[in-house]
Amino acid sequence: QVQLVESGGGLVQAGDSTRLSCAGSGRTFSNYVIGWFRQAPEKEREFVARIIWNSANTYYGDSVKGRFTISRDNAKNTVFLQIYSLKPEDTAVYYCAAGEGNRRSYYYNSPDGYDYWGQGTQVTVSS
């Protein structure tokens, strides 16, 4: 099993940038897909980005509009989400998740494709 801990959230100003972290323990991320999702109040959980750990291939949700970058640090077993030009509509709880890597790619566009979840970190963007 994998334990995930997000960090880096907080109150930020519109137009700023921030970086979220997802640290894994229990198992390494090898052979996993690590995804970021976000959930705003009264909204469904939305796919943001994912990274295939071994290859470092990345995928992004259409709503990101080129402002998000996902990356990994092998030595720290950590995944990052860099967000640029923050907007008020980015306000949400951001979750990282790990899914076993043996599924079809489309499964990872949905929360159903992931087996382990972090507790989430709140990002609040002021206008």
GUMIKE-313334 format. One line per 5 residues: number of its first residue (from 1); their letters; for each residue z, y, x of N, C-alpha, C. Coordinates in steps of 0.05 Angstrom, whole numbers. Example, Ala and Ser with C-alpha at 12.3 -4.5 7.8 and 13.67 -1.06 7.14 Angstrom:
2
1 = as = 156,-114,264,156,-90,246,156,-66,264 | 142,-45,257,143,-21,273,157,1,258 .
//
This chain:
127
1 = qvqlv = 0,-23,16,0,0,0,0,25,18 | -7,47,5,-9,73,19,9,93,5 | 24,108,20,39,130,10,26,156,18 | 23,175,0,9,200,5,27,223,-1 | 26,243,16,42,267,13,24,291,18 .
6 = esggg = 21,308,-3,5,333,-1,23,356,8 | 12,375,22,26,399,29,5,422,32 | 15,446,34,-1,469,38,-6,487,15 | 3,479,-9,0,496,-32,18,520,-32 | 14,537,-50,30,561,-53,15,583,-68 .
11 = lvqag = 26,607,-67,14,630,-80,-4,644,-60 | -29,648,-67,-48,661,-50,-63,683,-66 | -77,700,-51,-92,722,-63,-121,714,-66 | -133,722,-88,-162,717,-92,-178,728,-68 | -197,712,-59,-212,718,-35,-202,707,-9 .
16 = dstrl = -177,698,-9,-165,685,15,-175,657,18 | -168,645,40,-173,617,45,-147,602,49 | -147,576,44,-123,560,49,-132,532,56 | -113,517,68,-119,490,76,-96,472,66 | -104,452,51,-85,432,41,-87,407,58 .
21 = scags = -64,393,61,-62,369,77,-53,346,60 | -63,322,67,-55,297,54,-49,277,76 | -24,272,80,-15,254,101,-9,226,90 | -20,206,103,-16,179,94,3,163,111 | 17,145,99,35,127,113,35,100,100 .
26 = grtfs = 48,81,112,48,54,102,25,37,112 | 1,48,109,-23,37,120,-40,60,130 | -57,54,149,-77,74,157,-98,77,135 | -113,99,137,-134,104,117,-159,87,123 | -160,72,143,-183,56,149,-191,38,126 .
31 = nyvig = -217,39,119,-228,23,97,-220,35,69 | -211,59,68,-205,72,43,-223,96,39 | -225,104,14,-238,129,6,-215,148,-2 | -214,171,10,-194,191,4,-206,213,-12 | -195,218,-35,-206,239,-53,-186,261,-58 .
36 = wfrqa = -196,284,-65,-181,307,-75,-189,312,-104 | -169,315,-121,-173,322,-149,-155,346,-155 | -162,360,-176,-144,382,-185,-142,381,-215 | -120,392,-224,-114,392,-253,-101,418,-260 | -115,434,-276,-105,459,-286,-91,454,-312 .
41 = peker = -73,473,-320,-60,469,-346,-80,466,-369 | -75,447,-386,-92,441,-409,-120,431,-402 | -124,423,-377,-149,412,-369,-146,384,-359 | -169,369,-359,-169,342,-348,-170,344,-318 | -161,322,-306,-162,320,-277,-192,320,-268 .
46 = efvar = -198,337,-248,-225,342,-240,-230,334,-211 | -252,319,-206,-259,312,-179,-267,336,-163 | -257,338,-139,-263,360,-121,-279,351,-97 | -269,331,-83,-283,322,-58,-272,295,-51 | -287,280,-35,-277,255,-23,-289,251,4 .
51 = iiwns = -276,234,20,-286,228,46,-283,197,50 | -304,185,61,-303,157,68,-291,156,96 | -268,144,98,-253,146,123,-268,138,148 | -279,114,147,-291,103,171,-315,118,180 | -332,126,162,-356,140,169,-354,170,169 .
56 = antyy = -333,181,156,-329,210,153,-350,222,135 | -365,207,120,-384,218,101,-368,231,78 | -378,254,69,-364,270,49,-381,274,24 | -368,279,2,-381,284,-24,-364,305,-38 | -378,322,-54,-365,344,-67,-373,345,-97 .
61 = gdsvk = -354,354,-113,-360,359,-141,-377,384,-144 | -393,383,-165,-411,406,-169,-396,432,-174 | -373,431,-185,-358,455,-191,-347,469,-166 | -348,456,-143,-337,468,-119,-354,491,-109 | -380,490,-113,-399,512,-107,-399,520,-78 .
66 = grfti = -395,500,-60,-398,504,-32,-374,517,-18 | -352,520,-32,-329,534,-21,-307,515,-10 | -312,488,-12,-291,469,-4,-302,451,18 | -285,445,38,-292,427,59,-270,406,63 | -277,381,62,-258,359,67,-263,348,94 .
71 = srdna = -242,341,108,-244,330,135,-220,312,141 | -222,298,163,-200,279,170,-192,283,199 | -167,274,205,-156,273,232,-147,244,236 | -162,229,252,-156,201,256,-128,196,268 | -121,212,288,-96,208,301,-72,213,283 .
76 = kntvf = -74,231,265,-52,238,247,-54,224,220 | -75,208,216,-79,195,190,-76,215,167 | -90,236,169,-88,259,151,-115,268,142 | -117,276,117,-141,288,106,-135,317,98 | -154,335,103,-151,363,97,-171,372,76 .
81 = lqiys = -164,392,61,-182,405,43,-180,435,49 | -202,445,61,-204,474,66,-218,487,43 | -206,508,33,-217,523,10,-221,552,19 | -245,562,14,-253,589,21,-257,605,-4 | -253,631,-2,-259,650,-23,-246,641,-49 .
86 = lkped = -220,638,-48,-205,628,-71,-209,646,-95 | -211,634,-119,-214,648,-144,-191,640,-162 | -185,658,-182,-164,651,-200,-168,624,-214 | -193,617,-220,-198,591,-233,-193,567,-215 | -188,571,-189,-179,550,-172,-150,542,-176 .
91 = tavyy = -135,558,-191,-107,552,-196,-104,525,-209 | -89,508,-196,-86,480,-206,-66,466,-189 | -57,443,-198,-44,423,-181,-65,407,-167 | -64,406,-141,-83,391,-125,-71,364,-116 | -85,343,-122,-75,316,-115,-94,303,-95 .
96 = caage = -83,288,-76,-99,270,-60,-95,241,-70 | -114,225,-65,-113,197,-75,-129,179,-56 | -121,154,-54,-134,134,-37,-144,112,-55 | -169,105,-51,-181,82,-65,-192,62,-45 | -189,37,-51,-200,16,-34,-230,20,-32 .
101 = gnrrs = -241,14,-9,-268,22,-3,-290,3,-10 | -284,-16,-28,-304,-37,-34,-316,-33,-62 | -317,-9,-72,-328,-3,-99,-354,12,-97 | -369,12,-119,-393,28,-120,-385,58,-118 | -403,73,-107,-397,101,-101,-389,117,-126 .
106 = yyyns = -401,112,-149,-396,128,-173,-367,124,-183 | -354,102,-176,-326,99,-184,-308,121,-173 | -315,131,-150,-298,151,-137,-301,179,-147 | -319,183,-166,-321,209,-180,-299,212,-201 | -285,191,-207,-265,190,-228,-238,182,-217 .
111 = pdgyd = -216,192,-229,-190,182,-220,-187,152,-222 | -203,139,-239,-201,110,-242,-209,95,-216 | -223,108,-198,-231,95,-173,-210,94,-152 | -186,104,-157,-166,107,-136,-141,92,-144 | -128,81,-123,-105,63,-127,-78,77,-122 .
116 = ywgqg = -77,96,-104,-53,109,-96,-56,139,-98 | -35,153,-107,-35,181,-111,-11,195,-99 | -16,219,-89,6,236,-80,19,250,-104 | 40,265,-98,55,279,-119,41,305,-128 | 22,315,-113,9,339,-119,21,364,-106 .
121 = tqvtv = 5,384,-102,15,409,-91,2,432,-107 | 18,451,-115,9,473,-132,-4,494,-116 | -28,502,-124,-42,525,-113,-45,546,-136 | -34,569,-131,-36,591,-151,-50,614,-138 | -72,623,-150,-88,645,-140,-85,669,-157 .
126 = ss = -75,691,-146,-71,715,-160,-97,733,-158 | -102,748,-179,-126,765,-180,-120,792,-169 .
//
